[in-house]
């Protein structure tokens, strides 16, 4: 094992990115490695956290994407004779870049290697763009969908709780546990959606705070940092109980749209069991109940009179 590691050290370029979602650092390193003719099988990707946690990580002392520049041009670097470096800067589809920018947010430790391998292949295999069933392309799409789904769920399932502030205002705080590193990337949506509120979203990865003017990024938080249930939440539960329609209950569809792993942070989830158990009886009572008469009739105006069919 020691010999294999030592041999690989001479042939492998190690890139240590600044953090788990270092998209700018990845782009800079990938561009340099590609133009230097460094094939993907000779590149290892780490983040600063990976290198700090792995005492045996090669190149853990390298400074980041700049190291890729030095390594790609190092004397004796081993390049594939079958894959000469591109004569001009690589040009890839815009969709590929957009997808990679999201895939960086995925927790898959192999995402950087996958993206660089695809970049290399796009530069050297013109037919790859027309092969939608290529395994690497399918893998990238799978990771992309997972990130987009996680961002959508965060937008749907964040629940704020108001907390009075010393200046008399109110700070709305929410706790959320994302599957991927999406907190900061998703924050602009909440800033647009809740522009008039001051709010903070706490997650195990990071925290974001909107002061009404600017977004601020903060450190990771714990569930205990979020406020406990309050009277406003009781009002929300009353509202949810009253709008629940037992005749339209479809538990399988509900679990698909609202996966159970999110339920622990959703106040209304505590009502689902009770409402589901009583749904059949409530539906039966609704069917057997006599019809109701509208309490108020809307008077026909000139426009409505004109719209009546001719008799």
Secondary structure, 3 states (H helix, E strand, C coil): CHHHHHHHHHHCEEEEECCCCCHHHHHHHHHHHHHCCCCHHHEEEEEHHHHHHCCCCCCCCCCCHHHHHHHHCCCCCCCCCCCCCCCCCCCCCHHHHHHHHHHCCCCCCCHHHHHHHHHHHHHHCHHHHHCCCCHHHHHHHHHHHHHHHHHHHHHHHCCCEEEECCCCCEEEEEECCCCCCCHHHHHHHHHHHCCCCEEEEECCCCEEEECCCCEEEECCCCHHHCCCCCHHHHHHHHHHHHHCCHHHCCHHHHHHHCCHHHHHHCCCHHHHHHHHHCHHHHHHHHHHCCCCCCCCCCCCCHHHHHHCCCC
